[in-house]
Structures are given as C-alpha cells and as structure tokens.
Amino acid sequence: MPGLALLLLPDEVVFLTTRDDYAPHYVDDRRYFELDTFYAEFAKPWEERRLPMRYEPRAAATDVYREWQRRNGGERRVTGAPTA
C-alpha cells in the first residue's frame, strides 16, 4: 500500500515500472481507490472516503503510544529520525 511506505520511512524506494508503462496492460480499478487517485482519497476526511470507515473511540487506544513515549525517555519523536 502506498501510504504504508510513508509510515515506514524507508531509506530508499525502488520501483520497476510507472503507471504509463503498465497502463496498456493493466487497469487499476480497485474497489475503494485507484492508484492514480490514492493520495487524493487518502487526504479526504475519513468520513468522506470510499472505503467505509467507522470511528469507535476507546480510552485505551493511545496506551501503546504512551508506552512508547515512556520507553523513550518522555520524547515524542525518534531521535535522529528525519523530519519535514
């Protein structure tokens, strides 16, 4: 999934073809997004996305993040990680 690459912060992304290259052979007509509209779809508020989504808040949902912060000396950021 394209969005996952942004989350993982890889050192490098290698790809072997482009949309223009594969277009004569393949149509990316996915149910909830097409590759050429993925980022526009992803940028929408979750309520407006084609993929049905439901928000069910839970008090404990952020416990894993609190634990991560605790284990990292109270820091919210990864030391040495690139930032925008």
N, C-alpha and C positions, 0 to 999 in steps of 0.2 A: 504494500500500500504506500503510495507516495508520501502521505503525511507522516508515516512512521519514520521515514528517513530523516525528517526534520527533528523528530524527537530523539533519535539515537545519536545525533551529532557525529556522523562518520568523518574520518579524515579525508575521504575521497569517495566519489560515486562514479562507477564505471558503467556505461550503458553501451549497448551494441547496435542499436537502431534508433531511428526517430519516427515520429508519427507519420511524417511524409514518406519515409521509406516503407513502412508497413501498411499504409493506407490502401494500396492496391490489392492487398492480400487479406486484410482483417478489418472488421468494423468493431469498435469498442462501444457497443450498445448495452452497457450494463444496466441493471435494474434501477439503481439509485444514483448513478453518476456515470459520465463518460470521461475518459482520461483527459480530453481537452477542456472539460468543464469542472474537473475535480476541485481545483483551488477556489473557483467561484462558489461551488456548492459548499465546500468546507468553510468558507468565510461567512456564510449565512448564519444567522442565529439558529440554534439547534431546532427551534420550533418551526422554522421555515424550510428545513432540508427535506429532500425527497425521501430519504431513509427515515422511516418512522422512529421517533425517539421519545422517550418519556423520562422526565426528571423526578427521581424519588429521593429527596434529601434524607441523609442519615447522619446523626450526630457523630458516629464513629468513622465516617467516610474519610476524614482527614487524619485519622490516627497514624497511618503509615507515613504521612508527611511530617507530622510532629516527631515521630520516632526518628526519621531520617535527620531532621534538624538537630535533635538531641544528640545523636551519634556523631554529628559533625560540628560539635562544639558550639551549637546555637546558631551556626551560619545557615543562611538560606540559599546561598549559592555554592557551587562546586568550585573549590579553589583551583585556579589555573584554567578553568574552562573558558573557551571564547565567548564573548558577549557581543550583542548587537552594537 
